[in-house]
Structures are given as C-alpha cells and as structure tokens.
Amino acid sequence: MLKFLCLLFLIADIANAEDRTVVFKKVDAFGGRRNKYVYVKQAKGKTEIKWKTDVTETSSPLKATMYLHNIGTEEFNVFTLGNLCQEYKEGTFERNAQRFILKAIANRDNCPIKKNTKAYIGDSITISQSNDNQPCGNYWVEFYIYAQNDRENRIIYGQFTAAVTGCKMINVYI
C-alpha cells in the first residue's frame, strides 16, 4: 500500500510539471546586404521587418543557425535548422528555436511567411515552450538566417539575452 501511495505522489509531481517560459530581452536584429527577402530598419527603439517574398518549406526556403551560451554553466552549443519552415516535433529544441525565430522575424508561430508580412521587435519577446532538456537559466544567444542555398549572405542576424524559467524539480519518494 505504501509503495502504491508513493507511486501516486510521483505521478502527481510529474503531471504538475510546468511549461517553461522564455523571455528574450535586448533583442537586436539586422538585415544583411543585397537582401531580396526582407527590409529591416531600426526606428524609435524597435526593429521593423517587412517581407518582400513568400517563404515556405519549398518556396524560398530559409535556414537558421543559433549560438547558445548558458551564462551560469558556461555551456556553449550551436544548432542549425536546415529548413526554417520544416515541421519539428513539439518539445524539441529545434521546435522551440523555430517558434522563437518565426515570432521574432514574422510575428508567427508557424510557416508560411507571406509577402508584406510585418514584424516589430521591441524590448522583449515572451514565449512558452514545452518541457525539454534545455536547462533553466540565463543565456546569451546569436542567430543567423540564410537562404537555404546561400550560406554567404545573411538575410537577418541578431543577438539577445534570454531567461528560461518554469523548471520544476520532480520529487521522487522512496
């Protein structure tokens, strides 16, 4: 009976695990030169991004690279999304990175990005993400977005700090 009660406590703790919240602060984004995809301009403390073309998984596909530095642990990772509009599994780092990038550059959670879509980046962006293996803490992040077939010319690039919160310890009762 005691083992059964302990198992119920464990299940209850796992069921109460929270989604994490990520707050991106001090977001700076810039447009690359010779850019046929977007206009990027800085005005009144915000960045305005306006798309000049449609972007889908197969039409004008984009790829992204993120450099992620956990300030507390000094851990450094590099991630590449081979196709920004590809479907990624919920709860993975790739899906969470995709959600942030699309929210920042197109004010969307998913593709496609339509011509004339506008996004404004202000002081911060907040998103919820599914629990995954990314630890909570403070991060310094850089991101670069390229045409899928042209790694030399950045379309959009930027940097920001982020705070990942909402981690909950799972208690195990023995």
C-alpha positions in Angstrom: 0.0 0.0 0.0 2.9 2.4 0.9 4.5 1.7 -2.5 1.2 2.5 -4.2 0.9 5.8 -2.4 4.5 6.7 -3.3 3.8 5.9 -6.9 0.8 8.2 -6.8 2.9 11.1 -5.4 5.5 10.5 -8.2 2.8 10.6 -10.9 1.2 13.7 -9.4 4.6 15.5 -9.4 5.3 14.6 -13.0 1.8 15.6 -14.0 2.3 19.1 -12.4 5.5 19.8 -14.4 5.1 23.2 -15.9 5.8 24.5 -19.4 8.8 26.8 -19.4 8.6 30.4 -20.2 11.4 32.1 -22.1 11.8 35.9 -22.0 14.1 37.3 -24.7 15.4 40.7 -23.8 17.6 43.2 -25.5 16.8 41.7 -28.9 18.7 43.4 -31.7 18.1 42.3 -35.3 19.7 43.5 -38.5 19.3 42.9 -42.2 22.0 41.6 -44.5 23.2 43.4 -47.6 21.8 42.5 -51.1 18.7 41.1 -49.5 15.8 40.1 -51.7 13.8 38.6 -48.8 13.2 41.4 -46.3 13.5 45.1 -45.5 15.0 45.6 -42.0 15.1 49.0 -40.4 15.7 50.4 -37.0 13.3 53.2 -35.8 12.2 54.5 -32.4 13.9 51.7 -30.4 12.3 49.0 -32.4 13.3 46.9 -35.4 10.8 46.6 -38.2 11.0 43.6 -40.6 8.9 43.5 -43.8 8.9 40.5 -46.0 9.4 41.1 -49.8 8.6 37.5 -50.7 6.7 34.4 -49.6 8.7 31.8 -47.6 7.6 28.2 -47.3 9.3 24.8 -46.8 9.8 24.6 -50.6 9.5 28.2 -51.9 12.4 30.5 -50.9 13.4 28.2 -48.0 15.5 29.6 -45.2 17.9 28.0 -42.7 18.9 29.3 -39.4 21.9 28.9 -37.0 21.8 29.7 -33.3 24.7 30.0 -31.0 23.5 29.4 -27.4 25.7 30.2 -24.4 24.4 29.3 -20.9 25.9 32.1 -18.7 25.6 30.1 -15.5 27.1 26.8 -16.6 29.4 28.3 -19.4 28.0 25.6 -21.7 28.1 26.6 -25.4 26.0 24.9 -28.2 25.5 25.5 -31.9 22.2 24.5 -33.5 21.2 24.6 -37.2 17.7 24.4 -38.5 18.2 23.1 -42.1 14.8 24.4 -43.1 13.1 27.1 -41.0 9.6 26.1 -42.3 10.0 22.3 -41.8 7.8 20.7 -39.2 9.7 19.9 -36.0 8.5 17.8 -33.2 6.9 19.6 -30.2 9.1 19.7 -27.1 12.4 19.6 -29.1 15.0 22.4 -29.1 14.5 22.7 -32.8 10.8 23.4 -32.4 11.4 25.9 -29.6 14.1 27.7 -31.6 11.8 27.7 -34.7 9.0 29.2 -32.7 11.2 32.0 -31.3 12.7 32.8 -34.7 9.4 32.9 -36.5 7.8 35.0 -33.7 10.7 37.5 -33.9 11.1 37.8 -37.7 7.4 37.3 -38.8 5.2 37.6 -35.7 4.1 34.0 -36.4 4.3 30.6 -34.7 4.4 28.6 -37.9 5.1 29.0 -41.6 4.3 30.1 -44.3 5.6 33.7 -44.2 3.6 35.7 -46.7 4.8 38.6 -48.7 4.3 42.0 -47.0 4.1 40.4 -43.5 5.5 42.8 -40.9 7.1 42.1 -37.5 8.3 44.6 -34.9 10.9 43.6 -32.4 10.8 45.8 -29.2 12.4 45.4 -25.9 11.4 41.8 -25.2 9.6 38.7 -26.6 8.0 36.1 -24.4 7.1 32.6 -25.5 6.1 29.4 -23.7 7.9 26.2 -24.7 7.2 22.6 -24.0 9.4 20.9 -21.4 12.6 19.6 -23.0 16.2 19.1 -21.9 17.2 22.7 -22.0 18.1 23.8 -18.5 16.7 27.0 -16.9 18.9 30.0 -16.5 20.3 33.0 -18.4 21.6 32.7 -21.9 23.4 34.9 -24.5 22.2 33.9 -28.0 23.1 34.9 -31.6 21.1 33.8 -34.6 21.7 34.0 -38.3 19.2 33.3 -41.1 20.3 32.5 -44.6 18.7 31.5 -47.9 18.9 27.7 -47.9 21.2 27.7 -50.9 23.4 30.7 -49.9 25.4 30.5 -46.7 27.5 33.6 -47.5 24.8 36.2 -47.4 22.9 36.6 -44.2 19.3 37.7 -44.6 18.7 38.6 -40.9 21.0 38.3 -37.9 20.7 39.2 -34.3 21.6 38.8 -30.7 19.8 38.8 -27.4 19.8 37.7 -23.8 17.2 35.2 -22.6 15.9 33.9 -19.3 14.4 30.4 -19.2 12.1 29.9 -16.2 9.5 27.4 -15.1 11.7 24.5 -14.3 10.2 22.3 -11.6 12.0 19.7 -9.7 10.5 16.2 -9.9 10.3 14.8 -6.4 10.8 11.1 -6.1 9.6 9.5 -2.8 11.1 6.2 -1.9 
